[in-house]
């Protein structure tokens, strides 16, 4: 199984790749996990992971700046390859981002990435927070229980999303979208690769997911 971690100079590529490799080992999956910006390799990938941290427009520009990379990724996902976006990688799945202006996303899930409205709470929303979901809601959540914790770092979140595309939320002065999924595409707002056993479970579920 070829798993490509898309390299567009984001900051958490190596940790995402290590998490995927460890999850594969724990599941007994023979996975070739590669960090790559090679469109030809991405076009042959069995699974695609798009990490991301920082600002939405910076990540969008970084991805678009590598000739042929975004096109290869979008094309392979359109062919049915399972896709996982992590943090800003998940945010890019939305219709648009509102950070430092308006930036178009992939449009895979409804809604836009807007500043979090948290009252007097601090931003960024940083640290461990519990996941809220209906058991059995999605393959990626298998083996987890509502209340399990994941590691978040973000100040923007999905708003205006569709209920049938939101598979988990968390609470930070109100509901915050934590995971989305539609078809062969899924995303985690939290850093799955930094979420210890919960993250490894989700990454392992992704590696065995057959949408």
N, C-alpha and C positions, 0 to 999 in steps of 0.2 A: 504494500500500500504506500503510494507516494503522497505525503502530506506536505504541502507547501505553505510556509509562513511568509507572507508577502513583505518584502523588504523595500520600504520607502523612507528609510532613515527615521523611523519611529523609535522610541526609547526602550520598548520592552520586548524586542524581538527575541533576544537570547533566552529570557526567562520563559516566554511563551513556548519556544521550541523545547526547552528543557522539560517544562510541564507536560507537553504532549508526548515526548519520548518516555518519560516516567510513567505516564498513564498507559501508554502502549505496553510497556514492560509488565506493569501490574496486571493487565488484561491478557497477556500472552499474545499480543498482536505484533506481527512482523511489520513495523512501520518505518519507512525511510522519511524522516522529518528533515526538511531542508528549508533554511532561510534563503530566499532567492528573489531577485529582481529580473530574472530571465523569463520573458514572455513565453518562450517555447516550452520551458519546463512547467510553467503555470498552466499552459494549455493542455498538458498531459496529466495534471494532478488528479488524484482520486478524491482528495479533500483539500479545502482551502481555508486558511485561517488568516484573518486580517486583524492584527493587534493595532493599538493606537493609544497615544497619550499626548496631552497638550491641547491646542486649540483646533476646533473643527476645520476652519479654513486652511490652517497650516497643513493639516493631515491631507485634506482634499487636494491642495496644490502639490504636496509631496508625491502623492500617488499619481497625479496626472503628469508630473514632470518626467517620469521614467517612460521613455518611448515604448509604446505598445503594451505596457504592463497592465494598465487598467482595462484596456480592451480585451486582453487575454483572460483576465480574471472574470470580467462580466460575461464573456462568451462561454467560459467553462462552466460557470454557475448556471447560465441559461441552458446548458446541455444536461444539467442535473447533478453536478458535483456538489456534495454537501459543503456548505459555507458556514463558518463561525466568525462573527465579528466580536472583538473584545474591547470594551471601554469606548474610545472614539471610533473604533472599528464597527461597533454596534451602532453608534450615532450616525455614521455615514450611510447606514441602511435606510434612514428616514428620507422624507421628501426634501427637506432643507434644514440648514443650520442657521441660527440667528446670532452667532457669536462674531462680533466685529463686522457687522453687516450681514447680508444674506448670501449663503453659499448653497448651491444645489447638492443634494445627496443622491443616492442611487434610486430612491423612490420605491424601495421594496416593501417598506412598511409605511402606513399612513402616519402623518404627524410631522412635527418639526422639533428641533432641538433648541430649547429656550432656556433662559436663566431660571434656576430653581427659585421658587417662592417659599422661603423658610422662616418668615417672621424674624424673630430675634436670634435664631440659631446661626451658628457659624457656617461660612462657606470657605473652602470647599467642604462638601460632605465627605469626611475622610475617616476611615477606620472600619471596624467590623459592625455589620448590621444584619438583622435577620431577614430571611427570605420568606415571603408569604405566597403560597400557591396552593392549588388543589391537587392532592396526590393523584397521580395518573394523568395529569394534564398534558404531559409531553415526555417523549423518550429521554430528553436531556436531563430530566429531573428524576429519573428512576434511581432508587436507592437513597434518595434524600427525604427528609421530613420537614414539614413547615416549621419554621423556627431555627433551622440550620443557618449558620452565619457565613457571610462572604465579605470580602474586603473591597470597599468602595473608595474612590478618589475622584470627585467630579463636582462641578458647579453648575453644569447644564444637564438637562434631562429631556426625555421625550414627552411632549405634550400633544394632545389631540389625537392620540393613538386609537386604534380599533381594539375593542375588547377581545376579539378572537385572535389577535396577533400578539397580545400581551400574556405571557405565560407565568410570570412571577413579578411581584412588586416588593418594595420594602417601605418602611416608614421613616420619614425624616421631616417632621412637622407637616405630615400629610403623605399621601400615597406617592411613591416614586417608582417609575418603571424600572425593573431590575433585569428582566429577560424578555426577549421577543422571539417569535418564530413564525414563519410562513413558508409553506412548501419545503424546499431543501435549504432554506436560509434561516439562520438563527443568530442571536447575539446576546451577550451579557454586558450590562452596564458596569458591573463590578469586574475586578481583575481576577478572572478565573485562575490564572497562573500563580496568583499570590494568595489564593483562598484555601490553601492546605488541602485537607482531605475532601472537603466539599468541592473545591475546584478540580481536584484530580478525578473525582467521580464524574463531574460534568464533562471534562475533557475525554475521559474514557467512554462515556456515553456517546459523545460526538463521534469518536472513532468507530463505534459499532452501529451508529444510526443509519438506517436505510429508509429515507423519506419516501 
